[in-house]
Amino acid sequence: MGTCLNPGNKGFQTIINGNYVDKTGLIDYVNSTINTPLKLTSFSRPRRFGKSFAAKMLCAYYDKKCDSRLLFQGLKISGEKSFETYLNRYDVIYLDVTRFISTAASIKNVVSDVQTKIIEELREEYPSCIKNQERVLADALLSVSHKTGNEFIFIIDEWDALFREAKDDDALQKEYIRFLRGLFKGGTATDETIAAAYMTGILPVKKYGNESAVSDFKEFTMTSPAKLARYVGFTEKEVKKLCRKYHMSFEEMSAWYDGYSFSQIQHVYSPNSVMNALQDGEIQNYWRKSETFESLKQYISMNFDGLRDAITLMLGNQRVRIDTGTFQNDITSFDNRDDVLTLLIHLGYLAYDQKTQEVSIPNREVAEVFQSAIKGGKWRPVEQAIEQSEKLLEATIRCDSETVALSLETIHEECSSVLTYNDENSLACTICIAYYTAKNCYTLIRELPSGKGYADYAFLPRRNRSEPAMIVELKYDQNADTAIRQIHDNRYEGALKEYIGNLLLVGINYDRDAKGPAAKKHSCIIERM
């Protein structure tokens, strides 16, 4: 067994010795593509979402130099019809691009190092098939296939590492793309030597203009995972099962690590964070521990029109519509705010709704990362508003409507330098920023269906909390009395009937025409039910 050629099943054995969540159904998908026009698969996901685990799993299943039957016994793939057909039947070429980058004398040598290393291992395994002077991997593979009839399965992990580590080296990137095209761009070499390929990384396949640089790959991404959505991260069913096993609060796990949603799978969790929480017996921010904030700070501070407004809206629990089509799938080619936001989707900082084409901050864990990233500079007004939110929540709970109105006035003034404040949606954003720390003890629900309509916001206390539940109704250029009356008339409190006796009704109005230094743009009425 080599480093690249037939690396064995040790990697996957180590994984399943831990708290393994069965994702072997992915193997059945790859099996369905073998020696078909769809045999080249690219599946990109953020860091901490199990990319390398999947790559090692595929190596263990296909590698002809080992017997992996017992490893997969009892797992989902063992019950599929394709299991026996392809189990340990192929020469596997495993390519971890980050390892080659870390061991190269110079990053400029990586492409040649990759070819040299794989050809060396092929020559050791098939000494009579490859000439000593051979330097082109595609030709070496073709020679082996012609003389032995063998086919190869490629597993490429961190395929995009060169685009991230050598982000400004256009010549090296193009050399790398030519290498991939030589392997996978159709023709005799690909058709006769490669039974299938699985490529994973953070970024989708690089684009030049509107065209993919390696166009024969079927792509599954964070903006369109299609039938592979269940393998992006952990599903709700999987997390519930883990929470029961380890006696952890599913409600808290959901608030911290859920939030990625796709058309085929509505709830997808960050797997690394879930597993760390189970191991430590403590729910906390594991994303912050495994990722620096510098790159996020860099991206959200870019000088594109509308970017700061979009980030502020999402900090305020809003969703923002974007166009993902212009993104070039790298970390340097940005033309507008949507390119930056699309990159943040692929990095896992934002969740994307393919149906509405909207982005949002997925969960409490990532929200805390954003909160850390906005400290200082042009984000100071939003940071100050968030800092005041704890006092605002305390005033609301004690029904001090005068202090609430004054606090909202201050927070509005601070946020107005960042956020265009001209409608109820912007008011809702400011309210969410104003009550930012409430997320520590409440679940916030926007437009809660109840009675005859939708309450603007419901604040539901988390498990084992004593704070009152709250219904917040917002008005723009009307009055707080109207907001309270609407709660009563539409019976919004009906959805929270279990909290009656410990329920606050909060009506807030913003009057943009209030004049004079003493005039109050915000008014508030709070009733206790």
ABEGO torsion letter per residue (X at the ends): XBAABGAEAAAAAAAAABBBBBAAAAAAAAAAABGBAAABBBBBBBBGAGAAAAAAAAAAAABAABBAAAAABGBAAAABAAAAAABGABBBBBBBAAAAAAABABAAAAAAAAAAAAAAAAAAABAAABBAABABAAAAAAAAAAAAGBBBBBBBBGAAAAAAABAABAAAAAAAAAAAAAAABEEAAAAAABABBBBBBABBBBBBEABBABAABBBBBAABAEAAAAAABBBAAAAAAAAAAAGBBAAAAAAAABGBBBAABABBBBAAAAAAAAAAGBBBBAAAAABBAAAAAAAAABBBBGAAAAAAAAAAGBBBBBBAAABAGBAABBABAAAAAAAAAAAGABBBBAAAGBBBBABAAAAAAAAAAABEEAAAAAAAAAAAAAAAAAAAAAGBAAAAAAAAAAAAAAAAAABBBABAAAAAAAAAAAAAAAAAABBBBBGBBBEABBBABBBBBBBGBABBBBBBBBBBGBBAAAAAAAAAAAGAAAAAAAABGBBBBBBBBBBAABBEAABBABBBBBBBX
